[in-house]
């Protein structure tokens, strides 16, 4: 059986990248040297993932990023070359033998006894059973075609399991383990703004022309929450959200180039976007949205929030044209043109007192808060006057305070 493991791993072609996985690498080391310490290293690596043995193989297969999965993602029907499909069928045979490996028999053959096999869990979660075609057959090599359909529908790599991501300048794309569960229904008020954002997003997901969006307005009015809620509404429509911090905007061309390679629609989310007048990072943002030699990525939009309408701080000195720059007006126009690159600017004004109370009442109803309406309104106004003024954020903080005080 040890030779069977070595042969299966050495024979991988398209899925050869799986050999770099820590669990697979430790399994290979055990196959080469079946000692007790090697087995414990394998078990430890598996426990680190939080998966059972079989679950981990399924996770590796569904998240694999290789020539087969990338071409399958963009395939029409099952139009991959016969050579690629044969190579995929070959690898699936190897992976099947590893997936159905009898660990107790492996340990007995290695002279370590069978008790240690109980350290490794065997279980298949329901979400895998419903989705992966591999679990419907014991002859995996026959499922290369169905796997093409699977990767086309579910994407590959990190996108196969995560649709909430953030960009790290040193590590690249990273998964967000616990994305905000907020929904559009949780956002009370701002109906017109919500409709505009949804309409633009739905056109984008249909492959129709859509605009980058700047959500501008007072703090606490729900701009960021509205963008995050889009992921929970449209996740099933192949939407992914990638948060980019303001200090990493220079990496946008690199990020956009990566996102082009997926058959998924991406909204790049930039929160609290603004620049000081001496900063020039905004030029890279302008180039990505419009104006570089490479055309805009058809599967990428930028949704940004800001408390500044023009994004770049402008002083009265910018308008005097008395500094040493001959074409000072051109410089000022360049700064102001950044906001214009967002085809759609949506304003979020501070709510009136009545709108604030409607937000409080709507949130209280969604939380099933049992409280006298008049008392609720009176205490909401007291909270608003003592804190940050009327806004959706103030309403949420008020209701949170009630929950904690109960």
N, C-alpha and C positions, 0 to 999 in steps of 0.2 A: 504493500500500500504506500510505503514511503516513496518507492520509485514511481508509482502512479501520480503522486502529488507533484514530484519533480517534473515528470513528463508533461503534465497538464499545464503547469506554470511556464515551463520553457517553450511550450508550443503556442502560446498566445501570440497573436499577430496584431490585430487591430486594437485589442483590449490590453496591450502590453503595458500601458501606463499604470494598470492596476498593481503591477509589481512594486511600485513605489509606495503603495499604501502600507502603513506600519503593521497592520494586522496580517496582511498577505506576506510582507517581508519576514515577519516573525514566524509564520507558518512554514515558509521556505527554509528558514534557518533550522527549525525543528526537523524538517524532512532531511536536511543534510547532516544534522547531528542530534539524534533523538535522545537528548538528555533531559533530566528533570528540570533543570534551570531553564532550558529552551522552551519547555512546555509552559512553565509558569510565566515566561516572558510573553508567549503567545496569548495566554489567558489574560494577563494584565493589559496587553494592547487592546484586546477585545473589550474588556470592561471599560477602558477609557472612552470608547465610542458610545457606550450606552446601548449598544445593539446586541441581540443574540447572534450566534454564528451565522445562521441562514439569513437573518435580517440584514446583516452587514453585507453579505454578498449581493443581496437584492439592491441595497443602497448604492453599492459600487457600480452595479450594472446600469441602474436607471440614471445615475449622475455621471456616467462615463462621457468623456469629451475626446473623441477621436475621429478619424476620417469617416468612419461609418455613421456615427451619430450626428456629425455636423452635416453631412450630405443628406441623411435621412430627414433632418429637421426642415430642410428646404425642398424636399422632394415633392413632386406632383404625382399622386397615386403611389406607385412603387417603381419609379423609373430609374432606380440605381442600376449601375452596371452589374452584369451577372458575375463578374470577377469579384466585385466588392461584396455581393451577397453570399458568394461561396466562402469568402474569407470570414464573413460574419458567422455563417453557419458552422464553420470549423471552430471558431472561438467559442461559440455557444456550447458546442460539445465538450470542450475543455472546462468551461465554467460549470456545466451541469455536473461533471464528475466531482468537482470541488464542492459544489453546493450540497450534494447528497453524500458527502464524506461521512463515514461512520467513525466518530471520534473514539468510541469505546474500543472498537476493533483496532483502530490505529494505535491506541495506547497499549493494548494487549500485545500487538505485534512488536512494539518497541520495548517490551519487557517492563513497563511501568505500572502494570495493573490497569483495571478499568474504573476504579473509583474516581480518579481524577477527571474523567469525562463528565462527571456530574457538576463540575465547576462551570461548564459551558452550557448556556441555555439554548434551547431550540424553541422558537416560536415564530409565527408569521403574522404580522399585524393585518387587520382587516383591510386597511387602505392599500396595502400591497396586493392582497388577494383580488381586490376589485379591479385594480389597474393594470398590473403587469401580466401580459399574455403568457409569460414563462410558467406561471403557476397553474395553467390550464392543461399542461402537457408534460409528459415524461420524456419527450423526444425534442429537446431544445433546438437541435439543428434545423428542424422543420419550421422554426418560428422566426427566421430572419426577416421574412416579409412582414408579419405582424409587428415586429419590433420597429420596422421602418415607420409604420403608422403611429406607434407609441411615441417615438422620439419626435415625430412631426407635431403631435398634439401636446406633448409635455415639455419639449425642449430638452436640453442636455446640461451637463456640468452643474454648476451651482444653481442655475435657473430651473433645473428639474425639481428642486426641493425648496427653493426660496425665491420669493418675489419681492421681498423687502430687503434692500441692499444699501450699503453706504460705501463711499470711495475713500480709501486710505492712501495717501500719497506714497507711502513706503511699501505697503502690502497689496495695493490694488483693490479690486472689488472684494467686499466682505459681506457675509450674510448678517442680517439683523435677526437675532434669535427670537426676540419677543416684540414683534411690531405692535404699534398702537392699535387696539381693537376698535377705535372710534368709527362710527358709521355716519353716513350723511343724514340719517334720520335723527341722530343725536344733536345735530346742529339746528338750533331753533332760530328762526328769523333769517334775514338775508336771502330770501327766496329768489329774487332776481339774480343775485350773484351766483347762487348755487346752480340755477338753471343755465347760466352762461358757461360756467366751468364744465358742467355735465355735457352740454351740447357740443362744446369744442372737443372734449375727451372722446365722446362717442363717434364723432366724425373721424378723429384720429384712429380709433380702433377699427373703423370700417375701411381704412386705407384712403380716406378722402383728405383733401387739403385741410390743415388745421393750424392754429396759431400757437406760438409761445405765449405764455400768459404771465403778466405781472399783476399780483394781487397787492394793492396799495391801500393803506389806511391806518386807522388808529390801532394801537396795541390792544391785544385781548379781544379782538373782534372775530376771531375764528379763521383767519386766513390760512395759517399753517394746518389747522385741524381739517379744513376743507380739502386740502391737497392729500393729507394722509388718509382721509376717509375714502378717497377715490380708489385706493388699492383694495379696500375691503368690498367695495361695490363691484369693481370690474376685474378682479383677480381671475375669474373664470374666463375672461375674454382675452387672456394672454397679455395682461398688463403687469408691468413691474415698475417699482418706484426705487430710484437711486438717489439717496441724499448726498449732496456734495457740500462740504463746508466752504465758507467764503474764502478761507486761506488756501484752498486747494483748487481754485478756479483755473489756475494756469495749467492744470492737468486735463482740462476738458477735452482738448483734441485727442489725447491718448485714450481717455475714457470713451469718447464717441466712436473712435475706431474699433474698440472692443465690442461695443454694443451693436454695431452694424452686423457683426457676424452671427447674431441670434435672430431667429424668427419670432421675436417677442417685441411688444411695443413698450418703450421705456419713457417714463417721465423723470427727468432729472430735476430734483427738488432742491432749491437753494433758499434757505430761510434767512430772513433779515438781511437782504442784499443791499449794500450801500458802500460807497467809496469816499474817502477823503480826496480833496482836490489835488493832492500831490501823488496819489496812487495811480498806477497805470495798468493794474490787473484787468480792468474792465475791457481793455483792447482785445484780450484773448477771448472773453465772453462774446464780444461783438462778432469776432471772426467765426466762432462756432455757430452762432445763430444765423449769420448771413454775411457773406462777403469774402470768404476764403476761396482758394482755387478749387478745393474739393467741395462738391455740392452738399447740401444738408442731408444728414442721414434720414431716410424716410420713416424710420421706426423710432425716432428720438425727438422729444419736445422738452422744452425747459419751462418749468413753472416756478416762479420766484415770488417771495413775499418781501415787502419793504414798508418802512414807515416814511420813506422819502419818495415823492412822486418822480423826481428826476434822477434818483439813485446816487448821483455824485454831488457832494456838497459844493454849493456855489456861493461865493461871497460877493458883496457889492463891488469889490475891487475887480472882479472878473468882468464887470460891465463898464468900467471906466476906460479901458483900453489905453492906460497911460504907462504900462510897464514897458520893458525893453523889447518885448516880442512884437514884431512888425504886424503879424497876422493874428493878433490876440482874439479877434472875433471868431476866426476859424477854430481856434482851440476851444473856445466856449461852446461853439456849435457841436464840436466833436463830443464834448462831455454830455451835452443835453441829448444827443442823438441815441445814447445807449437805451433809454427807456422806449424810444421809438422802434427799436428792434423787436420789442415784444408786440406782436400784432394785436394783442388784446390786453388792455389795461382795465382792471375791474376794481372799483373803489369800494372800500368798506368803511363807511362813516361810523362814528360813535353812535350808539343807539340813544334814542330819547328815553326819558324816564319811563314812559308807558311801554316802549319796546323792551326796555330792560326788565320790567316786571313781567311781560309776556314770556321772555326768555326764562326767567326764574320759574314761572308757573309751568312752562313746557318741560323744563328739566325735572321739576318736582314730580310731575305726572309720570314721566318716564322712569323715575326712580321709585314710584309707588309710595311717595311720601305722604303719610296721613297727618295733615296739619291744617288747622283752621285757615282758610284762604286769606282772611283779613290780617291775621297774625303773621302769616307768611309774607304778605306784601309789606307790612309795617317793618318787620325785622329785616327784610331785604333792602329797604330804603335806608334803614339805619346803618346796615353794613356797607352799603355803597358810599354813603356820605363819609364814613370813617376810614375808608380804604382807598380804592383806586378809581373811583368814578364808575359810571355805568358801562358795562361791557359784558360779553359772554363769559370772559374769564372771571370777572368779579362775581357773576351769578354762580358759576361753578364753585368758586372758593367759598361763597356764602353757604351753599348747600352742603359742601364738605364739612364746614364748621358745624352745621346742625347735626350731621351724622356723628361727629366726634363728641358732641356735647350730650348726646342722648345716653 
